[in-house]
Amino acid sequence: MSTRTRSTLVGLGIGLALADSSVVTLALPDILRQFDVEIPTVAWVLTSYNLWLALAAVPAAYVARRRPAPAFGAGTLVFAAASLGCALAPSFGVLVGARCVQAVGGALLVCAALDLLSEIEGSDTRAVRTWAAAGILGAALGPAIGGILTETLGWESIFFLQAPLALVTLAAAARLRVRPLVEPAGRPSVPANLALLLLSGALTAALFLLVLLLVDGWRMDPALAGIVVTVMPVAAIATAAVAERLGGTATRAATGVVLVAGGLTALGVLPGSAWWWTVLPQILVGAGLGLALSALTERALHGRSPQAVHGGWTIAARHAGVVVGLLLLTPVFTAALDRNEERALRAGAAAVLDSRIPPLEKLAVAQDVLAIVRASDREVPDVRDAFADRPATAEYRGLEEELVSQLDRAVTAAFSRPFLLAALLALGALVPIAVSRRAVSV
């Protein structure tokens, strides 16, 4: 097997494991409805995976450095088996439990992959770049691929597909002899890893809240939303391809952080409730992602041995950041949604009273809309249902469009504060980047 083929297969394994931190984002509305849970609860499908990946990464790295090839194989088998468990989960609790097991397998294969790539490519530097690039591609493409699969084949297909793809990567470790590394591990780069944590927490808003806004808030089909959010990975890939020409790692990291913060700020002040308003912010976030994550990973691993252990620290930092982002931003979002929903109801009531429908119908429409809102249980209600059995006259259509517009504005406003909070979280990463710049020259 050629070097390129082996590297590609290892990269596929890394991409699959790290894509799972966000791959079910567009599937969350379907999972929410299937298992009848609330938004804060369904978020644990993401949180549980990222939490266990963060907790398992460093221990997995210490295991992987002694026997990288067997560790990669074992992690892949656990990941594949747990993926099937997710696909076949009969309850929400089983799904979350399988996600935790999946994360442990993913941690083992991702950490072992770094030493495999060093052996395959014959260079620690090239191995780190391949490892970081595969992780960025996986994390960025996850929501788009998950959304398309959810709409076309159902959310379970995400996990059914992962299992055979993961097993294919086992061929990369076949007959590969990797020298075990037993020397003591030095201290991790605290500034670089802290910057990764803060930036990853901020990116949660782009990977999680944006797709919720598109699918649940603006009622877009998951497949179409998946296509819309491909803007971000395309921008990340294009930027990562030329990143090394843009300066040293500190410069790239700081520039990337500013771009991410700018994109999140733009998402927080959207002037309308249409998908095309998200394109430019996504380009900014994607470009920042392509610059910052690769640069910070390189800084965290530069001059440190064994690579697998310090790679484990970067994985732990990144996914701890995702957990922090989910736990911090989800309550802010749900509280804002409740608050803005009440404002939308008041505005909607005024729209009903001012409408030209028959006076006796105004009370009936208002009652139907209120019943739909109360039954939504923290989901974004679809007030169109209140007009399903009513005359298709201009008066009713105009009122329906006005109510939908009021709700869209309320939902968009509810997402504003979490996006702006995430932008501040991203800017916080500039502090450890500045500290590490004094300590390391790359």
C-alpha positions in Angstrom: 0.0 0.0 0.0 1.4 3.4 -1.0 2.2 6.2 1.5 -0.5 8.4 0.1 -3.2 5.7 0.4 -2.2 5.0 4.0 -2.2 8.7 4.9 -5.6 9.2 3.3 -7.1 6.2 5.2 -5.7 7.5 8.5 -7.0 11.0 7.7 -10.4 9.5 7.0 -10.4 7.9 10.4 -9.5 11.2 12.1 -12.1 13.1 10.1 -14.8 10.6 11.0 -14.0 10.8 14.7 -13.8 14.6 14.8 -16.8 15.1 12.5 -18.9 13.4 15.2 -18.5 16.4 17.4 -20.9 18.2 15.1 -22.3 15.7 12.5 -25.6 15.3 14.2 -26.3 19.0 14.6 -28.8 19.2 11.7 -30.3 15.9 12.9 -31.1 17.4 16.3 -34.6 18.5 15.4 -35.5 15.0 14.2 -34.0 13.4 17.2 -35.8 15.9 19.4 -39.2 14.9 17.9 -38.5 11.2 17.8 -37.6 10.9 21.4 -39.8 13.7 22.6 -37.2 15.7 24.5 -36.5 19.5 24.9 -33.8 21.5 23.2 -31.5 21.6 26.3 -31.9 17.8 26.6 -31.3 17.0 23.0 -28.1 19.0 23.1 -26.6 16.2 25.1 -26.3 14.1 21.9 -23.5 16.6 21.1 -22.3 17.4 24.6 -21.9 13.8 25.7 -19.6 13.0 22.7 -17.5 16.1 23.2 -17.3 15.7 26.9 -16.1 12.1 26.8 -13.7 12.8 23.9 -12.2 15.6 26.0 -11.9 13.3 29.1 -10.5 10.3 27.2 -8.1 12.1 24.9 -5.0 12.3 27.2 -5.3 8.8 28.8 -5.9 7.5 25.2 -2.7 9.3 24.1 -0.6 7.6 26.8 -2.0 4.2 25.7 -1.4 5.0 22.0 2.2 6.1 22.3 3.3 2.6 23.5 1.4 0.6 20.8 0.1 3.0 18.1 -1.1 0.5 15.5 -3.0 -1.8 17.9 -4.4 1.3 19.6 -5.6 2.7 16.3 -7.2 -0.6 15.4 -8.9 -1.0 18.8 -10.2 2.6 18.8 -11.6 2.1 15.3 -13.4 -1.1 16.2 -15.0 0.5 19.3 -16.0 3.6 17.3 -17.6 1.5 14.6 -19.5 -0.7 17.0 -20.7 2.3 19.0 -21.8 3.9 15.7 -24.1 1.0 15.1 -25.3 1.3 18.6 -26.3 4.9 18.0 -28.1 4.0 14.8 -30.1 1.3 16.5 -30.7 3.1 19.8 -34.3 2.4 21.1 -34.3 5.4 23.5 -32.6 8.7 24.0 -30.7 7.4 27.0 -29.2 4.5 24.9 -28.3 7.0 22.2 -26.4 9.2 24.6 -24.7 6.2 26.2 -23.6 4.9 22.8 -22.3 8.4 22.0 -20.1 8.3 25.1 -18.6 4.9 24.0 -18.1 6.2 20.5 -16.1 9.1 21.9 -13.7 6.9 23.8 -13.0 4.9 20.6 -12.6 8.1 18.7 -10.1 9.5 21.2 -8.0 6.3 20.9 -7.9 6.3 17.2 -7.3 10.0 16.8 -4.4 10.1 19.2 -2.8 6.9 17.8 -3.2 8.3 14.3 -0.6 11.0 14.9 2.2 8.5 15.5 1.0 6.4 12.6 1.2 9.5 10.3 4.7 10.2 11.6 5.8 6.7 10.6 4.0 6.8 7.3 5.1 10.2 6.1 8.6 10.1 7.7 8.3 13.5 9.2 6.7 14.8 12.4 6.0 18.2 10.8 4.1 16.7 7.8 2.3 14.4 10.1 1.0 17.2 12.3 -0.2 19.2 9.3 -2.0 16.2 7.9 -3.5 15.3 11.3 -4.7 18.9 11.9 -6.1 19.3 8.3 -8.1 16.0 8.6 -9.5 17.2 11.9 -10.5 20.6 10.5 -12.2 19.0 7.5 -14.1 16.6 9.6 -15.3 19.2 12.1 -16.2 21.7 9.4 -17.9 19.2 7.0 -19.8 17.3 9.7 -23.0 19.5 9.9 -23.4 19.6 6.1 -23.0 15.9 5.6 -25.2 15.1 8.5 -27.9 17.4 7.3 -28.0 15.9 3.8 -28.1 12.4 5.2 -30.8 13.3 7.7 -33.1 14.7 5.0 -32.5 11.9 2.4 -32.1 8.8 4.5 -32.9 9.7 8.1 -30.6 10.6 11.0 -29.8 7.0 11.7 -28.0 6.8 8.4 -25.3 9.0 9.7 -24.2 6.3 12.1 -24.9 3.4 9.8 -22.6 4.9 7.2 -19.8 5.7 9.7 -19.4 2.0 10.8 -18.1 0.6 7.4 -16.1 3.8 6.6 -14.3 3.4 9.9 -13.6 -0.2 9.3 -12.0 0.6 6.0 -9.4 2.7 7.7 -8.0 -0.4 9.5 -6.1 -1.2 6.3 -3.9 1.8 7.0 -2.4 0.1 10.1 -2.0 -3.4 8.5 1.6 -4.6 8.6 2.8 -1.2 9.8 5.5 -1.3 12.4 5.7 1.7 14.5 8.4 2.2 17.1 6.8 2.6 20.6 7.6 5.8 22.4 8.3 5.4 26.1 10.2 8.6 27.0 8.6 10.9 29.6 6.2 13.4 28.2 7.0 17.1 28.8 4.5 19.7 29.8 1.8 20.6 27.4 1.6 24.1 25.9 -0.9 25.7 28.2 -1.4 29.0 26.2 -1.9 27.2 22.9 -4.3 24.7 24.4 -6.2 27.4 26.3 -6.6 29.3 23.0 -7.9 26.2 21.3 -10.4 25.7 24.1 -11.8 29.3 23.9 -11.9 29.3 20.1 -13.6 25.9 20.0 -16.2 27.1 22.5 -16.9 30.0 20.2 -17.1 27.8 17.1 -19.9 25.9 18.8 -22.2 28.9 18.0 -21.3 28.5 14.3 -21.6 24.8 14.1 -24.6 24.3 16.5 -26.7 27.5 16.8 -26.5 28.4 13.1 -28.0 25.2 12.0 -30.7 25.4 14.7 -31.5 28.8 13.4 -31.8 27.6 9.8 -33.8 24.4 10.5 -35.8 25.1 13.6 -35.9 28.8 13.4 -36.4 29.5 9.7 -38.0 26.1 9.0 -35.5 25.2 6.3 -35.2 21.5 5.1 -32.1 19.9 6.7 -30.7 18.9 3.3 -31.0 22.5 2.1 -29.5 23.8 5.3 -26.7 21.3 4.9 -25.9 22.8 1.5 -26.1 26.3 3.0 -23.6 25.5 5.7 -21.1 24.1 3.3 -20.0 27.7 2.8 -18.1 27.4 6.1 -16.0 24.3 5.3 -15.3 25.5 1.7 -13.9 28.7 3.1 -11.9 26.7 5.7 -10.4 24.4 3.1 -9.5 27.3 0.7 -7.9 29.3 3.5 -6.0 26.3 5.0 -4.5 25.6 1.5 -2.7 29.0 1.5 -2.3 29.5 5.3 1.4 28.9 5.5 2.0 31.8 3.1 0.3 34.2 5.5 2.9 34.3 8.2 4.0 32.5 11.3 1.7 30.5 13.6 1.1 33.3 16.0 0.1 35.7 13.2 -2.2 33.1 11.6 -3.8 32.2 14.9 -4.5 35.8 15.8 -5.9 36.6 12.4 -8.1 33.5 12.4 -9.5 34.4 15.8 -10.4 37.9 14.7 -12.1 36.5 11.6 -14.1 34.0 13.6 -15.1 36.8 16.0 -16.1 39.0 13.1 -18.2 36.3 11.5 -20.0 35.5 14.8 -20.7 39.2 15.4 -22.2 39.4 11.9 -24.4 36.5 12.7 -25.5 38.3 15.9 -26.7 41.4 14.0 -28.4 39.8 10.9 -30.6 42.3 9.2 -33.1 39.7 8.0 -34.4 36.2 8.4 -33.1 34.7 5.1 -30.3 32.2 4.6 -28.3 34.4 2.2 -27.6 36.8 5.1 -25.5 34.1 6.7 -23.2 33.6 3.7 -20.6 36.3 4.4 -20.5 35.6 8.1 -19.9 31.9 7.3 -17.0 32.9 5.0 -15.4 34.8 7.8 -15.9 32.0 10.3 -14.6 29.4 7.9 -11.5 31.4 6.9 -10.8 32.0 10.6 -11.2 28.3 11.3 -8.8 27.3 8.5 -6.2 29.7 9.9 -6.5 29.4 13.6 -7.1 25.7 14.4 -4.1 24.6 12.3 -1.8 27.3 13.6 -2.7 26.7 17.2 -2.3 22.9 16.8 1.1 23.4 15.3 2.1 25.7 18.2 0.8 23.2 20.8 2.9 20.4 19.3 6.0 22.3 18.2 9.1 20.9 19.7 7.2 18.6 22.0 7.6 14.8 22.3 6.0 12.3 22.2 3.6 13.8 19.7 0.7 11.5 20.5 0.6 12.7 24.1 0.6 16.4 23.2 -1.8 15.7 20.4 -4.1 14.3 23.1 -3.9 17.5 25.0 -5.0 19.5 21.9 -8.0 17.2 21.4 -8.9 17.4 25.1 -8.7 21.2 24.9 -10.7 21.5 21.7 -13.5 19.3 22.8 -13.6 20.7 26.3 -14.1 24.0 24.6 -17.1 22.6 22.7 -18.6 21.4 25.9 -18.1 24.8 27.5 -19.7 26.4 24.5 -22.7 24.1 24.5 -23.3 24.5 28.3 -22.8 28.3 28.2 -24.7 29.2 25.0 -27.7 26.8 25.1 -29.3 28.3 28.3 -28.7 31.8 26.9 -30.4 30.8 23.7 -33.4 29.1 25.3 -34.0 32.0 27.7 -33.8 34.5 24.8 -36.1 32.3 22.7 -38.7 32.3 25.5 -38.4 36.1 26.0 -38.7 36.9 22.3 -41.5 34.4 21.8 -43.6 36.4 24.3 -42.8 39.6 22.4 -43.8 37.9 19.1 -47.1 36.8 20.7 -47.9 40.3 21.7 -47.0 41.6 18.2 -49.0 38.8 16.7 -52.1 39.6 18.8 -51.9 43.1 17.6 -51.6 41.9 13.9 -54.7 39.7 14.4 -56.7 42.6 15.8 -55.6 44.9 13.0 -56.3 42.3 10.3 -59.2 42.4 7.8 -60.5 39.0 8.6 -64.1 38.7 9.9 -64.3 40.0 13.6 -65.6 36.6 14.9 -62.7 34.8 13.3 -60.1 37.0 15.0 -60.6 35.3 18.4 -60.6 31.8 16.9 -57.3 32.5 15.0 -55.7 34.0 18.1 -56.7 30.9 20.2 -55.4 28.5 17.6 -52.1 30.3 17.3 -51.8 30.4 21.1 -52.5 26.7 21.3 -49.8 25.9 18.8 -47.3 28.0 20.7 -48.1 26.4 24.0 -47.8 22.9 22.4 -44.4 23.7 20.9 -42.7 23.0 24.3 -39.6 25.2 23.5 -39.5 24.2 19.9 -40.1 27.1 17.4 -43.8 26.9 16.6 -45.1 26.7 13.0 -48.1 29.1 13.1 -49.0 28.2 9.5 -50.9 25.2 11.0 -53.4 27.7 12.3 -54.4 28.6 8.8 -54.5 25.1 7.3 -58.4 24.9 7.3 -59.1 28.5 6.7 -60.1 30.3 3.5 -57.2 31.0 1.1 -58.2 34.6 0.8 -55.9 37.6 0.6 -56.9 38.7 4.1 -56.0 35.3 5.6 -52.8 35.0 3.6 -51.7 38.5 4.6 -52.3 37.7 8.3 -50.4 34.4 8.0 -47.4 36.1 6.4 -47.4 38.8 9.0 -47.5 36.3 11.9 -44.7 34.2 10.3 -42.7 37.4 9.8 -43.2 38.4 13.4 -42.0 34.9 14.6 -39.0 34.9 12.3 -37.9 38.3 13.7 -38.3 37.0 17.2 -36.3 33.8 16.5 -33.5 35.7 14.8 -33.3 38.1 17.7 -33.2 35.2 20.2 -30.0 34.0 18.5 -28.4 37.4 18.6 -27.1 37.3 22.1 -25.6 33.8 22.0 -23.7 34.7 18.8 -22.4 37.9 20.3 -21.4 36.0 23.4 -19.5 33.5 21.3 -17.7 36.3 19.5 -16.4 37.6 22.9 -15.3 34.0 23.7 -13.4 33.9 20.5 -11.6 37.2 21.2 -10.6 35.8 24.6 -8.3 33.4 22.7 -6.1 36.4 21.7 -4.8 36.6 25.3 -3.1 33.2 25.4 -2.0 33.6 21.8 -0.2 36.8 22.9 1.4 35.0 25.9 2.6 32.1 23.8 4.0 34.4 21.2 6.5 35.6 23.7 7.5 32.1 24.7 7.7 30.3 21.4 9.1 31.5 18.0 8.0 29.2 15.1 
